[in-house]
Amino acid sequence: MSQSKKIQEEIQYCLLQNNFLGKPHSARDCSFIPILLGCGDKTRTQKQVCEIFNTKYPDHRISQSTVSRIENKFREFGNVTDIPKSGRKRILDDEQKLAILLDIQDNPHKSTRQVTADNDVSKTSILRLLKNEKYRQYKINLVQELNDDVPDRRLEFCEIMANRCQDNLYL
């Protein structure tokens, strides 16, 4: 069996067994399928695969280096999952995130320190969660409505104050 035929069968097998990424396909994951199928038989160059992909999906353009990286990752590991990140993992799980967001939604005037005390999570984690969820601080300012008689009242106020200044009353 030729090398290209063997690679093509490996790709088909992985796709059929839902072992492509080890989980159900998302839209991002499915975008790798045409790239791998285009590279698998080795009848097309990476540049040709890139051009075909970009004409088929003009909203999600990729470069030739992306095709090369995806193909090399698949050949090396048998899938295209991201390698585990180094460093300490985030401490908030989905349940905690949901509880914090519901707490803030119930009382948007609650400070981050109060949320920290209520949920036993660090202030930094709360601030990071709020930033990722695009929550922003805001304060509602009530302003007076400008009516047609406002300029007249302002002029009247200025005249009263000017008269008081001249008479030195209440200064």
PEKA-V339682 format. One record per residue. N is the residue number from 1. RES is the residue in one small letter. SS is DSSP state (alpha for helix, beta for strand, coil for the rest). PHI is phi in whole degrees, 0 to 359 (* if undefined). D_FIRST is the distance of its C-alpha to the first C-alpha in whole Angstrom. Layout:
n=N res=RES ss=SS phi=PHI d_first=D_FIRST
n=N res=RES ss=SS phi=PHI d_first=D_FIRST
//
This chain:
n=1 res=m ss=coil phi=* d_first=0
n=2 res=s ss=coil phi=287 d_first=4
n=3 res=q ss=alpha phi=297 d_first=7
n=4 res=s ss=alpha phi=293 d_first=9
n=5 res=k ss=alpha phi=294 d_first=7
n=6 res=k ss=alpha phi=295 d_first=7
n=7 res=i ss=alpha phi=296 d_first=10
n=8 res=q ss=alpha phi=299 d_first=11
n=9 res=e ss=alpha phi=293 d_first=11
n=10 res=e ss=alpha phi=298 d_first=13
n=11 res=i ss=alpha phi=297 d_first=15
n=12 res=q ss=alpha phi=298 d_first=16
n=13 res=y ss=alpha phi=298 d_first=16
n=14 res=c ss=alpha phi=297 d_first=18
n=15 res=l ss=alpha phi=292 d_first=20
n=16 res=l ss=alpha phi=288 d_first=21
n=17 res=q ss=coil phi=273 d_first=22
n=18 res=n ss=coil phi=55 d_first=24
n=19 res=n ss=coil phi=260 d_first=23
n=20 res=f ss=coil phi=302 d_first=23
n=21 res=l ss=coil phi=232 d_first=26
n=22 res=g ss=coil phi=77 d_first=27
n=23 res=k ss=coil phi=203 d_first=30
n=24 res=p ss=coil phi=301 d_first=31
n=25 res=h ss=coil phi=286 d_first=30
n=26 res=s ss=coil phi=259 d_first=33
n=27 res=a ss=alpha phi=297 d_first=33
n=28 res=r ss=alpha phi=294 d_first=32
n=29 res=d ss=alpha phi=295 d_first=29
n=30 res=c ss=alpha phi=292 d_first=28
n=31 res=s ss=alpha phi=289 d_first=28
n=32 res=f ss=alpha phi=283 d_first=25
n=33 res=i ss=alpha phi=301 d_first=23
n=34 res=p ss=alpha phi=297 d_first=23
n=35 res=i ss=alpha phi=294 d_first=23
n=36 res=l ss=alpha phi=293 d_first=19
n=37 res=l ss=alpha phi=293 d_first=18
n=38 res=g ss=alpha phi=290 d_first=19
n=39 res=c ss=alpha phi=272 d_first=18
n=40 res=g ss=alpha phi=297 d_first=14
n=41 res=d ss=coil phi=274 d_first=13
n=42 res=k ss=coil phi=60 d_first=14
n=43 res=t ss=coil phi=270 d_first=16
n=44 res=r ss=coil phi=245 d_first=19
n=45 res=t ss=coil phi=278 d_first=21
n=46 res=q ss=alpha phi=296 d_first=23
n=47 res=k ss=alpha phi=295 d_first=26
n=48 res=q ss=alpha phi=295 d_first=25
n=49 res=v ss=alpha phi=298 d_first=24
n=50 res=c ss=alpha phi=298 d_first=27
n=51 res=e ss=alpha phi=295 d_first=29
n=52 res=i ss=alpha phi=298 d_first=27
n=53 res=f ss=alpha phi=298 d_first=28
n=54 res=n ss=alpha phi=291 d_first=32
n=55 res=t ss=alpha phi=284 d_first=32
n=56 res=k ss=alpha phi=284 d_first=31
n=57 res=y ss=coil phi=235 d_first=33
n=58 res=p ss=coil phi=292 d_first=36
n=59 res=d ss=coil phi=280 d_first=38
n=60 res=h ss=coil phi=236 d_first=35
n=61 res=r ss=coil phi=289 d_first=34
n=62 res=i ss=coil phi=231 d_first=32
n=63 res=s ss=coil phi=256 d_first=31
n=64 res=q ss=alpha phi=294 d_first=28
n=65 res=s ss=alpha phi=295 d_first=29
n=66 res=t ss=alpha phi=294 d_first=29
n=67 res=v ss=alpha phi=299 d_first=25
n=68 res=s ss=alpha phi=298 d_first=24
n=69 res=r ss=alpha phi=297 d_first=26
n=70 res=i ss=alpha phi=294 d_first=24
n=71 res=e ss=alpha phi=296 d_first=21
n=72 res=n ss=alpha phi=295 d_first=21
n=73 res=k ss=alpha phi=296 d_first=23
n=74 res=f ss=alpha phi=292 d_first=20
n=75 res=r ss=alpha phi=294 d_first=17
n=76 res=e ss=alpha phi=282 d_first=20
n=77 res=f ss=alpha phi=253 d_first=21
n=78 res=g ss=coil phi=86 d_first=19
n=79 res=n ss=coil phi=207 d_first=22
n=80 res=v ss=coil phi=239 d_first=25
n=81 res=t ss=coil phi=291 d_first=28
n=82 res=d ss=coil phi=287 d_first=31
n=83 res=i ss=coil phi=288 d_first=31
n=84 res=p ss=coil phi=300 d_first=34
n=85 res=k ss=coil phi=281 d_first=37
n=86 res=s ss=coil phi=277 d_first=40
n=87 res=g ss=coil phi=99 d_first=43
n=88 res=r ss=coil phi=285 d_first=45
n=89 res=k ss=coil phi=282 d_first=44
n=90 res=r ss=coil phi=292 d_first=47
n=91 res=i ss=coil phi=271 d_first=49
n=92 res=l ss=coil phi=276 d_first=50
n=93 res=d ss=coil phi=263 d_first=47
n=94 res=d ss=alpha phi=297 d_first=47
n=95 res=e ss=alpha phi=295 d_first=50
n=96 res=q ss=alpha phi=294 d_first=52
n=97 res=k ss=alpha phi=300 d_first=52
n=98 res=l ss=alpha phi=297 d_first=53
n=99 res=a ss=alpha phi=297 d_first=56
n=100 res=i ss=alpha phi=293 d_first=57
n=101 res=l ss=alpha phi=294 d_first=56
n=102 res=l ss=alpha phi=294 d_first=58
n=103 res=d ss=alpha phi=299 d_first=61
n=104 res=i ss=alpha phi=288 d_first=61
n=105 res=q ss=alpha phi=293 d_first=61
n=106 res=d ss=alpha phi=294 d_first=64
n=107 res=n ss=coil phi=225 d_first=66
n=108 res=p ss=coil phi=291 d_first=65
n=109 res=h ss=coil phi=270 d_first=68
n=110 res=k ss=coil phi=287 d_first=67
n=111 res=s ss=coil phi=280 d_first=66
n=112 res=t ss=alpha phi=294 d_first=63
n=113 res=r ss=alpha phi=293 d_first=65
n=114 res=q ss=alpha phi=294 d_first=66
n=115 res=v ss=alpha phi=296 d_first=63
n=116 res=t ss=alpha phi=299 d_first=62
n=117 res=a ss=alpha phi=294 d_first=64
n=118 res=d ss=alpha phi=289 d_first=64
n=119 res=n ss=alpha phi=253 d_first=60
n=120 res=d ss=coil phi=55 d_first=60
n=121 res=v ss=coil phi=228 d_first=57
n=122 res=s ss=coil phi=294 d_first=58
n=123 res=k ss=alpha phi=297 d_first=59
n=124 res=t ss=alpha phi=298 d_first=57
n=125 res=s ss=alpha phi=295 d_first=54
n=126 res=i ss=alpha phi=295 d_first=56
n=127 res=l ss=alpha phi=297 d_first=57
n=128 res=r ss=alpha phi=295 d_first=53
n=129 res=l ss=alpha phi=298 d_first=52
n=130 res=l ss=alpha phi=297 d_first=55
n=131 res=k ss=alpha phi=293 d_first=54
n=132 res=n ss=alpha phi=295 d_first=50
n=133 res=e ss=coil phi=272 d_first=52
n=134 res=k ss=coil phi=63 d_first=54
n=135 res=y ss=coil phi=278 d_first=57
n=136 res=r ss=coil phi=232 d_first=60
n=137 res=q ss=coil phi=288 d_first=63
n=138 res=y ss=coil phi=208 d_first=66
n=139 res=k ss=coil phi=223 d_first=70
n=140 res=i ss=coil phi=280 d_first=71
n=141 res=n ss=coil phi=253 d_first=74
n=142 res=l ss=coil phi=270 d_first=77
n=143 res=v ss=coil phi=243 d_first=79
n=144 res=q ss=coil phi=282 d_first=82
n=145 res=e ss=coil phi=280 d_first=82
n=146 res=l ss=coil phi=272 d_first=84
n=147 res=n ss=coil phi=255 d_first=86
n=148 res=d ss=coil phi=289 d_first=89
n=149 res=d ss=coil phi=270 d_first=91
n=150 res=v ss=alpha phi=298 d_first=90
n=151 res=p ss=alpha phi=300 d_first=91
n=152 res=d ss=alpha phi=294 d_first=95
n=153 res=r ss=alpha phi=294 d_first=94
n=154 res=r ss=alpha phi=296 d_first=93
n=155 res=l ss=alpha phi=297 d_first=96
n=156 res=e ss=alpha phi=297 d_first=98
n=157 res=f ss=alpha phi=298 d_first=97
n=158 res=c ss=alpha phi=297 d_first=97
n=159 res=e ss=alpha phi=295 d_first=101
n=160 res=i ss=alpha phi=299 d_first=102
n=161 res=m ss=alpha phi=293 d_first=100
n=162 res=a ss=alpha phi=296 d_first=102
n=163 res=n ss=alpha phi=296 d_first=105
n=164 res=r ss=alpha phi=295 d_first=105
n=165 res=c ss=alpha phi=296 d_first=104
n=166 res=q ss=alpha phi=291 d_first=107
n=167 res=d ss=alpha phi=272 d_first=109
n=168 res=n ss=coil phi=55 d_first=107
n=169 res=l ss=coil phi=267 d_first=107
n=170 res=y ss=coil phi=58 d_first=104
n=171 res=l ss=coil phi=252 d_first=103
//
